[in-house]
Amino acid sequence: MCQSYPALYKGQQVKYNDDYQNIDLKVWNGSDWVWLEKIPVKRHGHK
């Protein structure tokens, strides 16, 4: 209605698992914020 989205604070957008091999990522599905779980990490660090 007001064309704004909730702020994503530290720890509320990306969660790393214990060995940093997978992440959970919070995304907007068109009607709600949901977690995509266990996305594999292909690279670490910068380019």
PQR file of N, CA, C, O and H, with PARSE charges and radii, in Angstrom:
ATOM      1  N   MET A   1       0.813  -1.186   0.000 -0.4000 1.5000
ATOM      2  CA  MET A   1       0.000   0.000   0.000 -0.0000 2.0000
ATOM      3  C   MET A   1       0.865   1.261   0.000  0.5500 1.7000
ATOM      4  O   MET A   1       0.582   2.201  -0.743 -0.5500 1.4000
ATOM      5  N   CYS A   2       1.913   1.290   0.824 -0.4000 1.5000
ATOM      6  CA  CYS A   2       2.758   2.487   0.872 -0.0000 2.0000
ATOM      7  C   CYS A   2       4.036   2.318   0.049  0.5500 1.7000
ATOM      8  O   CYS A   2       4.917   3.177   0.096 -0.5500 1.4000
ATOM      9  H   CYS A   2       2.142   0.527   1.427  0.4000 1.0000
ATOM     10  N   GLN A   3       4.149   1.210  -0.712 -0.4000 1.5000
ATOM     11  CA  GLN A   3       5.304   0.950  -1.577 -0.0000 2.0000
ATOM     12  C   GLN A   3       6.632   0.911  -0.823  0.5500 1.7000
ATOM     13  O   GLN A   3       7.653   1.339  -1.361 -0.5500 1.4000
ATOM     14  H   GLN A   3       3.434   0.512  -0.750  0.4000 1.0000
ATOM     15  N   SER A   4       6.637   0.409   0.411 -0.4000 1.5000
ATOM     16  CA  SER A   4       7.883   0.259   1.156 -0.0000 2.0000
ATOM     17  C   SER A   4       7.987  -1.185   1.646  0.5500 1.7000
ATOM     18  O   SER A   4       6.986  -1.890   1.773 -0.5500 1.4000
ATOM     19  H   SER A   4       5.807   0.062   0.848  0.4000 1.0000
ATOM     20  N   TYR A   5       9.188  -1.593   1.909 -0.4000 1.5000
ATOM     21  CA  TYR A   5       9.457  -2.958   2.343 -0.0000 2.0000
ATOM     22  C   TYR A   5      10.116  -2.936   3.710  0.5500 1.7000
ATOM     23  O   TYR A   5      10.753  -1.944   4.065 -0.5500 1.4000
ATOM     24  H   TYR A   5      10.001  -1.020   1.805  0.4000 1.0000
ATOM     25  N   PRO A   6       9.981  -4.003   4.486 -0.5600 1.5000
ATOM     26  CA  PRO A   6      10.603  -4.012   5.818  0.2800 2.0000
ATOM     27  C   PRO A   6      12.126  -4.005   5.722  0.5500 1.7000
ATOM     28  O   PRO A   6      12.705  -4.568   4.792 -0.5500 1.4000
ATOM     29  N   ALA A   7      12.753  -3.371   6.680 -0.4000 1.5000
ATOM     30  CA  ALA A   7      14.213  -3.374   6.740 -0.0000 2.0000
ATOM     31  C   ALA A   7      14.705  -4.775   7.074  0.5500 1.7000
ATOM     32  O   ALA A   7      14.065  -5.503   7.833 -0.5500 1.4000
ATOM     33  H   ALA A   7      12.283  -2.914   7.435  0.4000 1.0000
ATOM     34  N   LEU A   8      15.847  -5.147   6.502 -0.4000 1.5000
ATOM     35  CA  LEU A   8      16.455  -6.440   6.805 -0.0000 2.0000
ATOM     36  C   LEU A   8      17.686  -6.177   7.657  0.5500 1.7000
ATOM     37  O   LEU A   8      18.700  -5.690   7.158 -0.5500 1.4000
ATOM     38  H   LEU A   8      16.367  -4.555   5.885  0.4000 1.0000
ATOM     39  N   TYR A   9      17.600  -6.493   8.922 -0.4000 1.5000
ATOM     40  CA  TYR A   9      18.677  -6.235   9.859 -0.0000 2.0000
ATOM     41  C   TYR A   9      19.657  -7.398   9.875  0.5500 1.7000
ATOM     42  O   TYR A   9      19.343  -8.493   9.408 -0.5500 1.4000
ATOM     43  H   TYR A   9      16.777  -6.889   9.328  0.4000 1.0000
ATOM     44  N   LYS A  10      20.854  -7.154  10.420 -0.4000 1.5000
ATOM     45  CA  LYS A  10      21.893  -8.186  10.526 -0.0000 2.0000
ATOM     46  C   LYS A  10      21.302  -9.473  11.096  0.5500 1.7000
ATOM     47  O   LYS A  10      20.617  -9.452  12.119 -0.5500 1.4000
ATOM     48  H   LYS A  10      21.109  -6.265  10.800  0.4000 1.0000
ATOM     49  N   GLY A  11      21.571 -10.587  10.426 -0.4000 1.5000
ATOM     50  CA  GLY A  11      21.075 -11.871  10.885 -0.0000 2.0000
ATOM     51  C   GLY A  11      19.671 -12.192  10.409  0.5500 1.7000
ATOM     52  O   GLY A  11      19.160 -13.281  10.671 -0.5500 1.4000
ATOM     53  H   GLY A  11      22.127 -10.604   9.594  0.4000 1.0000
ATOM     54  N   GLN A  12      19.040 -11.253   9.710 -0.4000 1.5000
ATOM     55  CA  GLN A  12      17.673 -11.479   9.262 -0.0000 2.0000
ATOM     56  C   GLN A  12      17.568 -11.580   7.750  0.5500 1.7000
ATOM     57  O   GLN A  12      16.461 -11.705   7.226 -0.5500 1.4000
ATOM     58  H   GLN A  12      19.455 -10.368   9.498  0.4000 1.0000
ATOM     59  N   GLN A  13      18.680 -11.530   7.032 -0.4000 1.5000
ATOM     60  CA  GLN A  13      18.641 -11.643   5.575 -0.0000 2.0000
ATOM     61  C   GLN A  13      19.415 -12.868   5.104  0.5500 1.7000
ATOM     62  O   GLN A  13      18.949 -13.597   4.229 -0.5500 1.4000
ATOM     63  H   GLN A  13      19.580 -11.428   7.458  0.4000 1.0000
ATOM     64  N   VAL A  14      20.589 -13.099   5.675 -0.4000 1.5000
ATOM     65  CA  VAL A  14      21.418 -14.244   5.302 -0.0000 2.0000
ATOM     66  C   VAL A  14      21.869 -14.943   6.571  0.5500 1.7000
ATOM     67  O   VAL A  14      22.335 -14.305   7.514 -0.5500 1.4000
ATOM     68  H   VAL A  14      20.968 -12.507   6.386  0.4000 1.0000
ATOM     69  N   LYS A  15      21.726 -16.258   6.585 -0.4000 1.5000
ATOM     70  CA  LYS A  15      22.230 -17.074   7.688 -0.0000 2.0000
ATOM     71  C   LYS A  15      23.182 -18.107   7.114  0.5500 1.7000
ATOM     72  O   LYS A  15      22.818 -18.845   6.198 -0.5500 1.4000
ATOM     73  H   LYS A  15      21.347 -16.777   5.819  0.4000 1.0000
ATOM     74  N   TYR A  16      24.401 -18.168   7.641 -0.4000 1.5000
ATOM     75  CA  TYR A  16      25.380 -19.171   7.223 -0.0000 2.0000
ATOM     76  C   TYR A  16      25.277 -20.380   8.135  0.5500 1.7000
ATOM     77  O   TYR A  16      25.043 -20.239   9.335 -0.5500 1.4000
ATOM     78  H   TYR A  16      24.697 -17.569   8.385  0.4000 1.0000
ATOM     79  N   ASN A  17      25.454 -21.584   7.561 -0.4000 1.5000
ATOM     80  CA  ASN A  17      25.465 -22.750   8.436 -0.0000 2.0000
ATOM     81  C   ASN A  17      26.828 -22.848   9.113  0.5500 1.7000
ATOM     82  O   ASN A  17      27.709 -22.034   8.836 -0.5500 1.4000
ATOM     83  H   ASN A  17      25.645 -21.698   6.586  0.4000 1.0000
ATOM     84  N   ASP A  18      27.011 -23.810   9.977 -0.4000 1.5000
ATOM     85  CA  ASP A  18      28.219 -23.897  10.807 -0.0000 2.0000
ATOM     86  C   ASP A  18      29.514 -24.031  10.013  0.5500 1.7000
ATOM     87  O   ASP A  18      30.542 -23.508  10.443 -0.5500 1.4000
ATOM     88  H   ASP A  18      26.295 -24.471  10.202  0.4000 1.0000
ATOM     89  N   ASP A  19      29.499 -24.710   8.875 -0.4000 1.5000
ATOM     90  CA  ASP A  19      30.738 -24.882   8.103 -0.0000 2.0000
ATOM     91  C   ASP A  19      30.834 -23.926   6.913  0.5500 1.7000
ATOM     92  O   ASP A  19      31.745 -24.062   6.096 -0.5500 1.4000
ATOM     93  H   ASP A  19      28.664 -25.135   8.526  0.4000 1.0000
ATOM     94  N   TYR A  20      29.922 -22.967   6.798 -0.4000 1.5000
ATOM     95  CA  TYR A  20      29.919 -21.941   5.742 -0.0000 2.0000
ATOM     96  C   TYR A  20      29.819 -22.534   4.334  0.5500 1.7000
ATOM     97  O   TYR A  20      30.239 -21.891   3.372 -0.5500 1.4000
ATOM     98  H   TYR A  20      29.183 -22.856   7.462  0.4000 1.0000
ATOM     99  N   GLN A  21      29.279 -23.727   4.196 -0.4000 1.5000
ATOM    100  CA  GLN A  21      29.120 -24.353   2.888 -0.0000 2.0000
ATOM    101  C   GLN A  21      27.738 -24.087   2.291  0.5500 1.7000
ATOM    102  O   GLN A  21      27.546 -24.238   1.085 -0.5500 1.4000
ATOM    103  H   GLN A  21      28.938 -24.249   4.978  0.4000 1.0000
ATOM    104  N   ASN A  22      26.776 -23.693   3.126 -0.4000 1.5000
ATOM    105  CA  ASN A  22      25.415 -23.400   2.690 -0.0000 2.0000
ATOM    106  C   ASN A  22      24.913 -22.160   3.406  0.5500 1.7000
ATOM    107  O   ASN A  22      25.375 -21.824   4.496 -0.5500 1.4000
ATOM    108  H   ASN A  22      26.932 -23.571   4.106  0.4000 1.0000
ATOM    109  N   ILE A  23      23.949 -21.479   2.771 -0.4000 1.5000
ATOM    110  CA  ILE A  23      23.311 -20.333   3.414 -0.0000 2.0000
ATOM    111  C   ILE A  23      21.797 -20.489   3.331  0.5500 1.7000
ATOM    112  O   ILE A  23      21.276 -21.221   2.490 -0.5500 1.4000
ATOM    113  H   ILE A  23      23.574 -21.752   1.886  0.4000 1.0000
ATOM    114  N   ASP A  24      21.114 -19.794   4.211 -0.4000 1.5000
ATOM    115  CA  ASP A  24      19.674 -19.583   4.111 -0.0000 2.0000
ATOM    116  C   ASP A  24      19.516 -18.110   3.756  0.5500 1.7000
ATOM    117  O   ASP A  24      20.151 -17.256   4.376 -0.5500 1.4000
ATOM    118  H   ASP A  24      21.538 -19.200   4.895  0.4000 1.0000
ATOM    119  N   LEU A  25      18.679 -17.799   2.769 -0.4000 1.5000
ATOM    120  CA  LEU A  25      18.528 -16.438   2.279 -0.0000 2.0000
ATOM    121  C   LEU A  25      17.065 -16.021   2.350  0.5500 1.7000
ATOM    122  O   LEU A  25      16.191 -16.737   1.863 -0.5500 1.4000
ATOM    123  H   LEU A  25      18.163 -18.492   2.266  0.4000 1.0000
ATOM    124  N   LYS A  26      16.794 -14.859   2.957 -0.4000 1.5000
ATOM    125  CA  LYS A  26      15.425 -14.352   3.046 -0.0000 2.0000
ATOM    126  C   LYS A  26      15.093 -13.584   1.782  0.5500 1.7000
ATOM    127  O   LYS A  26      15.817 -12.669   1.391 -0.5500 1.4000
ATOM    128  H   LYS A  26      17.504 -14.277   3.352  0.4000 1.0000
ATOM    129  N   VAL A  27      13.983 -13.965   1.137 -0.4000 1.5000
ATOM    130  CA  VAL A  27      13.559 -13.338  -0.121 -0.0000 2.0000
ATOM    131  C   VAL A  27      12.070 -13.006  -0.058  0.5500 1.7000
ATOM    132  O   VAL A  27      11.324 -13.584   0.732 -0.5500 1.4000
ATOM    133  H   VAL A  27      13.395 -14.709   1.454  0.4000 1.0000
ATOM    134  N   TRP A  28      11.662 -12.081  -0.892 -0.4000 1.5000
ATOM    135  CA  TRP A  28      10.252 -11.695  -1.016 -0.0000 2.0000
ATOM    136  C   TRP A  28       9.624 -12.576  -2.086  0.5500 1.7000
ATOM    137  O   TRP A  28      10.110 -12.593  -3.217 -0.5500 1.4000
ATOM    138  H   TRP A  28      12.269 -11.612  -1.534  0.4000 1.0000
ATOM    139  N   ASN A  29       8.562 -13.306  -1.770 -0.4000 1.5000
ATOM    140  CA  ASN A  29       7.940 -14.210  -2.743 -0.0000 2.0000
ATOM    141  C   ASN A  29       6.735 -13.579  -3.448  0.5500 1.7000
ATOM    142  O   ASN A  29       6.002 -14.261  -4.164 -0.5500 1.4000
ATOM    143  H   ASN A  29       8.167 -13.293  -0.851  0.4000 1.0000
ATOM    144  N   GLY A  30       6.536 -12.288  -3.244 -0.4000 1.5000
ATOM    145  CA  GLY A  30       5.416 -11.588  -3.857 -0.0000 2.0000
ATOM    146  C   GLY A  30       4.319 -11.253  -2.870  0.5500 1.7000
ATOM    147  O   GLY A  30       3.497 -10.370  -3.120 -0.5500 1.4000
ATOM    148  H   GLY A  30       7.132 -11.734  -2.662  0.4000 1.0000
ATOM    149  N   SER A  31       4.304 -11.966  -1.732 -0.4000 1.5000
ATOM    150  CA  SER A  31       3.294 -11.677  -0.715 -0.0000 2.0000
ATOM    151  C   SER A  31       3.840 -11.747   0.705  0.5500 1.7000
ATOM    152  O   SER A  31       3.187 -11.293   1.644 -0.5500 1.4000
ATOM    153  H   SER A  31       4.971 -12.682  -1.530  0.4000 1.0000
ATOM    154  N   ASP A  32       5.051 -12.322   0.870 -0.4000 1.5000
ATOM    155  CA  ASP A  32       5.607 -12.486   2.214 -0.0000 2.0000
ATOM    156  C   ASP A  32       7.113 -12.707   2.115  0.5500 1.7000
ATOM    157  O   ASP A  32       7.625 -13.107   1.068 -0.5500 1.4000
ATOM    158  H   ASP A  32       5.582 -12.691   0.107  0.4000 1.0000
ATOM    159  N   TRP A  33       7.821 -12.441   3.220 -0.4000 1.5000
ATOM    160  CA  TRP A  33       9.246 -12.751   3.304 -0.0000 2.0000
ATOM    161  C   TRP A  33       9.388 -14.206   3.727  0.5500 1.7000
ATOM    162  O   TRP A  33       8.842 -14.615   4.751 -0.5500 1.4000
ATOM    163  H   TRP A  33       7.405 -12.117   4.069  0.4000 1.0000
ATOM    164  N   VAL A  34      10.123 -14.988   2.936 -0.4000 1.5000
ATOM    165  CA  VAL A  34      10.322 -16.411   3.220 -0.0000 2.0000
ATOM    166  C   VAL A  34      11.810 -16.741   3.131  0.5500 1.7000
ATOM    167  O   VAL A  34      12.581 -16.009   2.512 -0.5500 1.4000
ATOM    168  H   VAL A  34      10.567 -14.655   2.104  0.4000 1.0000
ATOM    169  N   TRP A  35      12.203 -17.849   3.756 -0.4000 1.5000
ATOM    170  CA  TRP A  35      13.588 -18.302   3.725 -0.0000 2.0000
ATOM    171  C   TRP A  35      13.780 -19.352   2.642  0.5500 1.7000
ATOM    172  O   TRP A  35      13.047 -20.339   2.596 -0.5500 1.4000
ATOM    173  H   TRP A  35      11.577 -18.444   4.259  0.4000 1.0000
ATOM    174  N   LEU A  36      14.777 -19.142   1.756 -0.4000 1.5000
ATOM    175  CA  LEU A  36      15.255 -20.194   0.871 -0.0000 2.0000
ATOM    176  C   LEU A  36      16.385 -20.867   1.637  0.5500 1.7000
ATOM    177  O   LEU A  36      17.326 -20.199   2.064 -0.5500 1.4000
ATOM    178  H   LEU A  36      15.373 -18.339   1.793  0.4000 1.0000
ATOM    179  N   GLU A  37      16.303 -22.165   1.814 -0.4000 1.5000
ATOM    180  CA  GLU A  37      17.228 -22.856   2.715 -0.0000 2.0000
ATOM    181  C   GLU A  37      18.252 -23.699   1.980  0.5500 1.7000
ATOM    182  O   GLU A  37      17.995 -24.247   0.909 -0.5500 1.4000
ATOM    183  H   GLU A  37      15.538 -22.708   1.467  0.4000 1.0000
ATOM    184  N   LYS A  38      19.430 -23.782   2.600 -0.4000 1.5000
ATOM    185  CA  LYS A  38      20.529 -24.648   2.166 -0.0000 2.0000
ATOM    186  C   LYS A  38      20.968 -24.387   0.728  0.5500 1.7000
ATOM    187  O   LYS A  38      21.073 -25.307  -0.082 -0.5500 1.4000
ATOM    188  H   LYS A  38      19.639 -23.337   3.470  0.4000 1.0000
ATOM    189  N   ILE A  39      21.222 -23.108   0.429 -0.4000 1.5000
ATOM    190  CA  ILE A  39      21.759 -22.729  -0.880 -0.0000 2.0000
ATOM    191  C   ILE A  39      23.272 -22.936  -0.819  0.5500 1.7000
ATOM    192  O   ILE A  39      23.923 -22.369   0.060 -0.5500 1.4000
ATOM    193  H   ILE A  39      21.137 -22.360   1.087  0.4000 1.0000
ATOM    194  N   PRO A  40      23.854 -23.729  -1.723 -0.5600 1.5000
ATOM    195  CA  PRO A  40      25.294 -23.978  -1.668  0.2800 2.0000
ATOM    196  C   PRO A  40      26.109 -22.717  -1.955  0.5500 1.7000
ATOM    197  O   PRO A  40      25.750 -21.916  -2.819 -0.5500 1.4000
ATOM    198  N   VAL A  41      27.201 -22.553  -1.224 -0.4000 1.5000
ATOM    199  CA  VAL A  41      28.142 -21.452  -1.439 -0.0000 2.0000
ATOM    200  C   VAL A  41      29.195 -21.961  -2.423  0.5500 1.7000
ATOM    201  O   VAL A  41      29.876 -22.950  -2.151 -0.5500 1.4000
ATOM    202  H   VAL A  41      27.492 -23.203  -0.522  0.4000 1.0000
ATOM    203  N   LYS A  42      29.328 -21.281  -3.571 -0.4000 1.5000
ATOM    204  CA  LYS A  42      30.278 -21.720  -4.594 -0.0000 2.0000
ATOM    205  C   LYS A  42      31.662 -21.114  -4.405  0.5500 1.7000
ATOM    206  O   LYS A  42      32.671 -21.749  -4.712 -0.5500 1.4000
ATOM    207  H   LYS A  42      28.775 -20.478  -3.792  0.4000 1.0000
ATOM    208  N   ARG A  43      31.709 -19.864  -3.890 -0.4000 1.5000
ATOM    209  CA  ARG A  43      32.981 -19.166  -3.695 -0.0000 2.0000
ATOM    210  C   ARG A  43      32.937 -18.405  -2.392  0.5500 1.7000
ATOM    211  O   ARG A  43      31.867 -18.077  -1.880 -0.5500 1.4000
ATOM    212  H   ARG A  43      30.890 -19.348  -3.640  0.4000 1.0000
ATOM    213  N   HIS A  44      34.103 -18.129  -1.866 -0.4000 1.5000
ATOM    214  CA  HIS A  44      34.234 -17.321  -0.656 -0.0000 2.0000
ATOM    215  C   HIS A  44      35.112 -16.110  -0.984  0.5500 1.7000
ATOM    216  O   HIS A  44      36.022 -16.214  -1.807 -0.5500 1.4000
ATOM    217  H   HIS A  44      34.972 -18.395  -2.282  0.4000 1.0000
ATOM    218  N   GLY A  45      34.853 -14.987  -0.360 -0.4000 1.5000
ATOM    219  CA  GLY A  45      35.708 -13.820  -0.521 -0.0000 2.0000
ATOM    220  C   GLY A  45      35.376 -12.999  -1.757  0.5500 1.7000
ATOM    221  O   GLY A  45      34.319 -13.153  -2.369 -0.5500 1.4000
ATOM    222  H   GLY A  45      34.114 -14.903   0.309  0.4000 1.0000
ATOM    223  N   HIS A  46      36.314 -12.118  -2.105 -0.4000 1.5000
ATOM    224  CA  HIS A  46      36.151 -11.200  -3.235 -0.0000 2.0000
ATOM    225  C   HIS A  46      36.647 -11.833  -4.528  0.5500 1.7000
ATOM    226  O   HIS A  46      37.210 -12.928  -4.524 -0.5500 1.4000
ATOM    227  H   HIS A  46      37.173 -11.993  -1.608  0.4000 1.0000
ATOM    228  N   LYS A  47      36.425 -11.121  -5.645 -0.4000 1.5000
ATOM    229  CA  LYS A  47      36.846 -11.591  -6.979 -0.0000 2.0000
ATOM    230  C   LYS A  47      38.260 -12.006  -7.051  0.5500 1.7000
ATOM    231  O   LYS A  47      38.729 -12.417  -8.113 -0.5500 1.4000
ATOM    232  H   LYS A  47      35.967 -10.232  -5.648  0.4000 1.0000
TER
END
